[in-house]
Amino acid sequence: MTKIAFIGAGNMNGAIISGLIKKGYDATQVIVSNPSAEKRLALHQKLGVLHTDNNIEASEFADTIVLGVKPHLITAVCADISKHIDISNKCFISIAAGCTVAQMQTSLAKPCAIIRTMPNTPSQLGLGVTGLYSASGVSENQKLVAEELMSSVGIIKWLASEDEIDNITVVSGSGPAYFFLFMEAMEQQALNLGFTAQESRELVQQTALGAAQMVVQNQIPISELRANVTSKGGTTNAAIQSFIKDGLPQVVTNAMNSALHRAKEMAQNS
Ligand SMILES: NC(=O)c1ccc[n+]([C@@H]2O[C@H](COP(=O)([O-])OP(=O)(O)OC[C@H]3O[C@@H](n4cnc5c(N)ncnc54)[C@H](OP(=O)(O)O)[C@@H]3O)[C@@H](O)[C@H]2O)c1
């Protein structure tokens, strides 16, 4: 079994560690490194994983090193590890948004395997989507480890080029916030109609959950699901026609194009 070091014991690494151990991964093969004690101790006590405040010690122990610190810390963390240990047989898996393989390669400064991933926030509930891109020099076995890790928090999709990380960021990475905005607007209108705050929240969240489950459980085109609940001349149809007249599909396209533009801009400036 591959030994895995998690650098950072924050929300996302914590979710991946929990998912992995719940799926039966041997906790004695997993170490988590975090400067402050509280979060790594909690993971140790709950799941039995090893813990340390020393990234070098953790990296030395492991074959696979999961970089789960904030993006602005990735290069310093990589440079520090590479300075102190032989990384030639290690595989680095980054979950940091916006941090490119080239940036990591530069700070690691020696040849090693690098996989860049883009998970999304629902991964924290095991309902995530993760895009993965492997740079050259990554073995099939190392890819399998990355798959096992990220599958423990949701579904995964391998990407053929690093550019596609930007594309998946626009769809599943930023996507949860698009749905939140829509739900916020519906919640506000429920309030305007006289429902209490709690009622409005419940009505909207249960409707969103039910709609998402219908999409999951009926693998027919989503447009067909919509047509099935939209009778001609009815109330739903009035709302749908209003959305279309106001250009909702184009509004969504524009927003996703803006996100893509921003992702490219950030990659260029980094
Ligand atoms: N959260 C998400 O939904 C999400 C989605 C996609 C991608 N990501 C990516 O996941 C990464 C982590 O995000 P997060 O939300 O999990 O952040 P987070 O909860 O703030 O976790 C970051 C952790 O890194 C620790 N840390 C700070 N400096 C460190 C160092 N030098 N060595 C080791 N650990 C160190 C922090 O410890 P202290 O608290 O003790 O400082 C903290 O526990 C980010 O790069 C982010 O882009 C997150």
The ligand as an SDF file (V2000), in Angstrom:
LIG
                    3D

 48 52  0  0  0  0  0  0  0  0999 V2000
  -12.0360   24.2870    0.0810 N   0  0  0  0  0  0  0  0  0  0  0  0
  -12.4210   24.0130   -1.1650 C   0  0  0  0  0  0  0  0  0  0  0  0
  -13.6090   23.8600   -1.4620 O   0  0  0  0  0  0  0  0  0  0  0  0
  -11.3930   23.8610   -2.2620 C   0  0  0  0  0  0  0  0  0  0  0  0
  -11.8120   23.5510   -3.5670 C   0  0  0  0  0  0  0  0  0  0  0  0
  -10.8380   23.3860   -4.5750 C   0  0  0  0  0  0  0  0  0  0  0  0
   -9.4980   23.5210   -4.2660 C   0  0  0  0  0  0  0  0  0  0  0  0
   -9.1370   23.8310   -2.9820 N   0  0  0  0  0  0  0  0  0  0  0  0
   -7.7040   24.0110   -2.7040 C   0  0  0  0  0  0  0  0  0  0  0  0
   -7.3380   23.2670   -1.5570 O   0  0  0  0  0  0  0  0  0  0  0  0
   -6.2770   23.9430   -0.8840 C   0  0  0  0  0  0  0  0  0  0  0  0
   -6.6150   24.0070    0.5820 C   0  0  0  0  0  0  0  0  0  0  0  0
   -7.8280   24.7200    0.7350 O   0  0  0  0  0  0  0  0  0  0  0  0
   -8.6700   24.5720    2.0710 P   0  0  0  0  0  0  0  0  0  0  0  0
   -9.9800   25.1920    1.8130 O   0  0  0  0  0  0  0  0  0  0  0  0
   -8.6030   23.1760    2.5730 O   0  0  0  0  0  0  0  0  0  0  0  0
   -7.8090   25.5440    3.0380 O   0  0  0  0  0  0  0  0  0  0  0  0
   -7.6190   25.5210    4.6030 P   0  0  0  0  0  0  0  0  0  0  0  0
   -8.8020   24.8960    5.2630 O   0  0  0  0  0  0  0  0  0  0  0  0
   -7.2090   26.8840    5.0130 O   0  0  0  0  0  0  0  0  0  0  0  0
   -6.3740   24.5330    4.8070 O   0  0  0  0  0  0  0  0  0  0  0  0
   -5.0630   24.8870    4.5890 C   0  0  0  0  0  0  0  0  0  0  0  0
   -4.2360   24.2210    5.6870 C   0  0  0  0  0  0  0  0  0  0  0  0
   -2.8660   24.3880    5.3900 O   0  0  0  0  0  0  0  0  0  0  0  0
   -2.1840   24.5650    6.6360 C   0  0  0  0  0  0  0  0  0  0  0  0
   -0.8760   25.1620    6.4090 N   0  0  0  0  0  0  0  0  0  0  0  0
   -0.5510   26.4840    6.3470 C   0  0  0  0  0  0  0  0  0  0  0  0
    0.7720   26.6130    6.0990 N   0  0  0  0  0  0  0  0  0  0  0  0
    1.2730   25.3410    5.9980 C   0  0  0  0  0  0  0  0  0  0  0  0
    2.5640   24.8280    5.7540 C   0  0  0  0  0  0  0  0  0  0  0  0
    3.6150   25.6360    5.5320 N   0  0  0  0  0  0  0  0  0  0  0  0
    2.7230   23.4940    5.7430 N   0  0  0  0  0  0  0  0  0  0  0  0
    1.6750   22.6600    5.9740 C   0  0  0  0  0  0  0  0  0  0  0  0
    0.4230   23.0960    6.1920 N   0  0  0  0  0  0  0  0  0  0  0  0
    0.2340   24.4190    6.2130 C   0  0  0  0  0  0  0  0  0  0  0  0
   -3.1240   25.4320    7.4300 C   0  0  0  0  0  0  0  0  0  0  0  0
   -2.7980   25.3180    8.7980 O   0  0  0  0  0  0  0  0  0  0  0  0
   -3.1430   26.4630    9.8640 P   0  0  0  0  0  0  0  0  0  0  0  0
   -4.6240   26.6170    9.8540 O   0  0  0  0  0  0  0  0  0  0  0  0
   -2.5960   25.9060   11.1070 O   0  0  0  0  0  0  0  0  0  0  0  0
   -2.4380   27.6840    9.3590 O   0  0  0  0  0  0  0  0  0  0  0  0
   -4.4760   24.8070    7.0750 C   0  0  0  0  0  0  0  0  0  0  0  0
   -4.8190   23.7820    7.9730 O   0  0  0  0  0  0  0  0  0  0  0  0
   -6.1390   25.3190   -1.5180 C   0  0  0  0  0  0  0  0  0  0  0  0
   -4.9620   25.3780   -2.2940 O   0  0  0  0  0  0  0  0  0  0  0  0
   -7.3630   25.4570   -2.3870 C   0  0  0  0  0  0  0  0  0  0  0  0
   -7.1090   26.1730   -3.5870 O   0  0  0  0  0  0  0  0  0  0  0  0
  -10.0390   23.9910   -1.9770 C   0  0  0  0  0  0  0  0  0  0  0  0
  1  2  1  0
  2  3  2  0
  2  4  1  0
  4  5  1  0
  4 48  2  0
  5  6  2  0
  6  7  1  0
  7  8  2  0
  8  9  1  0
  8 48  1  0
  9 10  1  0
  9 46  1  0
 10 11  1  0
 11 12  1  0
 11 44  1  0
 12 13  1  0
 13 14  1  0
 14 15  2  0
 14 16  1  0
 14 17  1  0
 17 18  1  0
 18 19  2  0
 18 20  1  0
 18 21  1  0
 21 22  1  0
 22 23  1  0
 23 24  1  0
 23 42  1  0
 24 25  1  0
 25 26  1  0
 25 36  1  0
 26 27  1  0
 26 35  1  0
 27 28  2  0
 28 29  1  0
 29 30  1  0
 29 35  2  0
 30 31  1  0
 30 32  2  0
 32 33  1  0
 33 34  2  0
 34 35  1  0
 36 37  1  0
 36 42  1  0
 37 38  1  0
 38 39  2  0
 38 40  1  0
 38 41  1  0
 42 43  1  0
 44 45  1  0
 44 46  1  0
 46 47  1  0
M  CHG  2   8   1  16  -1
M  END
$$$$
